Amino acid sequence: MPRLLAAALVTLTALALAAPADEKLAGRACRPVHLAYRAPEGVAFYNEVTVARSAPGTYFCVCGFGKGYFGLQELANGKKLVIFSVWDPGKQDDPRQVGADRRVKLLHQGEGVRVGRFGGEGTGGQSFYDHAWEVGQTYRFLVRATPDGPDRTAYAGYFYDRPAQAWRHLVTFSTPAGGELLRGSYAFVEDFKRDGASAAQARKASYGNGWVKPRTGPWQPLARATFTADRNPATNIDAGPDGARLFLATGGETENATTKLGGTLQIAAPAAPPAELPEEG
């Protein structure tokens, strides 16, 4: 996962544009591509995704922020699910190295949600909700951030269940965040299978109707973003407007025909924030 993006979008953009190429990366996996939204720090982050093309081993992050990310996955065996992760503070990769007072804590676990710890890309708490999402359908996500004591922030993940026509409060994780709420809003498409053959399979998704609710004031639309990627030198990536949404594409026969890496993407701001969002709790 592109934790550099979560930690500092500016740093990641610099890597994408200036880092020396590693030819081994180009053939092993599709190049991860991101939308770095222009957004204020917020108490809530809403976004939608429509997957156009997927493949086993793909993560479509819909609501990424400085302390975690939330989206759809297709596993290597084709199973589909929703995943929400929040990091512990620090740069360690072994979850056993993190003291209890510095670990992500579970505050809420929804019905049917599996929760555990992860490592190897930082450490933290992770949740999984089995959901057979479909290509061509639009899925809705919401993250809310609230203070949890003097030095922690609670991040609550909500997913709109289309068949049930209801919001599901999947999980709430609390992590030492030093007062940080939702900063550095982003989305991405990633190939985590990385087996060589996966690089030949195209992935594409469109993101839209995105909004951030600042600490004070009304909801702000996510109408501008920067197109970034990691240091994989592969050039079969693209991003750009897709009607009222922004698309990301990578891998396979994708051509960089719309927006150059580091370019700014702009769409018309949506007219009004979505109605009937779940409240805190």
N, C-alpha and C positions, 0 to 999 in steps of 0.2 A: 504494500500500500504506500502511496506517496506521502509519507509523513512530513517530508520537507515542505510540501504544499501547505499542510495544516499548520506547521510551525511558522513559516514565512513565505508567502507567495512571491514576494520580490526575489528572494534567494532562489527559489525554484525556477522562476522565469530566467534569471541569469544563467543558471545551469543549462536550461533548455537551449538557450541561444548561443552560449559561449563555451560549454564544456567540450573537451576533446572527445571525438567519437570512439566508441568501443565497438568494433565490428562484430564481436561475438554476440552483443545484445540484439543486433538487428534481426538475426535469423532465429532467435530463441523464442521471442514473444512479440505480440503486437505492442507497439509503443503506447504507454498510458498517456491519455490526453485529458485536459482539464479546462473548465470554465472558471476563471477567478473573477467572481462578481464584484462590482463596485457597490459596497453596502456598508452601512454603519454598524457598530456593535449593537446587538439586539437582545431582546428577551424572548423572541420567537422567530423562527425561520420556517417558511412554508415553500414547498416546491413540488413540481409535478414532472413525471417522466413518461415518455412513450418510446418503448424499444422498437426499433425498426429491424435490426438484425442482431442476433445473439449467437453464441457458440459455447460449448462446455468450457468452464473455467473463466467466466466473465463476471465482473462486478460493475454494476451501474450505480455509482454513488449519486444520490439525489440531494441530500442535505449534508454537506461537509462543513466543518467548522474547526476552530483551533484545537479543540479537545476531543474530537471524534468525528464519526461519519455514519451515514444512515442510507441504505438503499437496497437494491435488488441484486441477488446473485443467482447465476446458473452454475452449479457445481460441475466438477469434471465428469461425473456420472450422469449429468443432465437434470438432476434434481434441482428444483427452484425454491427459493426462500427469500425472506426479508432478513437483513442483518443490521444491527446497530451496535457500535463499539465506542467506548470512551477510554482514553488513556490515563494511566497513572502519570504523575509528574516524573521528570527525570529522563535520562537517555538509556537506561538499562534495557536489555533484551531478555533477561532471565526473570520470570515472575516471582521466583523464590527469593530474589534479592530485595524485594520491596517489603518494607515493614508494614504492619497492619495499619498504622496511622497514616500511611502514604498511599494505601491502596484504594482503588475504586470500590465503593460500597454499593450494594444493591438495596434500593429503597422500595421498588415496586417490580413485580414480575407478573405479567398478564397470563391468562389461561393459554396453555399450549406453547408457551415461550420457554426455550432452553437457555440457560445462562451458564457461563463459565469464565475462565481466565485465559488470556493469550499472551504470547511472547514472540520474540524473534523480529519484531518490527516496532520496538518499544513494548511496553506491557500495559495491561489494563483489563477491563471487563468487556465481555462480548455476549450478545444475545442473538438467538436464531428463532425465526418463526416460519414454519413450513407454509408456503403459499404458492400454488401453481399459477403464477402470473403468466400472461400471454403476450406474445409479440403483437404489436398494433393496438393494444389497449393502454389507456392512460391511468397512471397510479399516483396517488397523492400522499405526501409526507409532511409531517410537522414536528419540529423540535422546540420545546420550551425550556428556558433556563431560569432558575430561581436560586437565590442565595440559600445555602444550607449551613448555617452557623457562620462563624467569623472568617473562615478561610476556605470553605468548600462551596462548590456550585453543583446543584442537581440538574441533570439534563434528562428530560422526559421525551421519549420517542413515541409518536402516534402514527398509525398507518390506517388508511381508509380501505376497508374490506369491501370491494365492489360487490361480490355475491350477497353479502349480508347487508349492504348499504348502510354501513355503520363504521364509525371510527373505533379503532382498537388501541388502547393504551398498552403498548407492548412491554415497556420497561422504563424504569427511572434509575439512572446511575448517578452517584455523587462522587466527585473527585476533588482533591485539593487544587484550587484554580486561582487562588489569590484575588478573588473578586471578579475574575473574568467571566463574562456571560457568553454570548455567541459572537465571535470575531472571525474575520477571514472567510466569509461564506464562499463555498465552491461546490462544483460537481465534477465528476470524472467518469471515464470509461477505462477499465483495466483488464488485461489478460493475465490471470494469475496461474494459468496452467503451465505456461513457459516450457513446453516440451518440444519446441521446434516446429512441429506440425501446426500448432495453434496460431502461429504467426501468419499462416496462409488463410485464416478464416476471418472474415470481416465482421466488425462490430459497429453498430450505429444506434444512437438514441437522440431524441429531441427533448429538451428541457424548457419549461415555460410556466407562465403565470406565477413566477417566483416573487416572494415578498419577505421583507424583514421588518419586524416591529421594534423600533429603537427603544432605549431605556425610557425616553419620554417622547410624546408626540405620536402622530398617526403612522400607520404602516407605510413603508417605502417600497416601491416596485423594483425588481431586479431586471433592469432593461439594458445594462451595459456589462460587458465582461471582457477579460483578456484571455486569449487562446494560448495555453501553455502546455508543456509536455516534459517528460523526464529526459535523461541524457541518452537514451537509446537513439541511435542515429537514423533509424528507419524514416523514410520520407512518405510512406503511404498512410498519411494522416490528414484530417481536414476538420474544419469547423465553419459555421456560418449561420445566417438566418434561415429559418424554416417556417415561413409564415410568421406567426406570432411567437415562435419559439426559436431557440438556438440549438443546433445539432452539433454533436461530436461524432467523429468516425475514425476508425483505425483498423489496420490490418488488411490482409487479402488484396483485392484489386482497388482499394481506396486510392484516390489521387488527390494531391493537395491543390485543388482547383479553385477554392473559394477564399480562404483566409490564410495568410502566411503566419507562421509561428510568431507569437508575440503581438499579433495584431489585435485591435480593439473591435469587438462585435457590438452592434447596436440594433435593438428592435423597438417598436412602439411600446410604451408602457401600458400594461393592462389597465383597464378602466377603473376597477375597484378590487379591493382585497376579497378573497373568498369568504363566503358567508358560512355560518354553522360550523365553525371550527371548535374542537373540543377545548374546554376550559382546563385549568390546572387541576390536578388531582389524579 
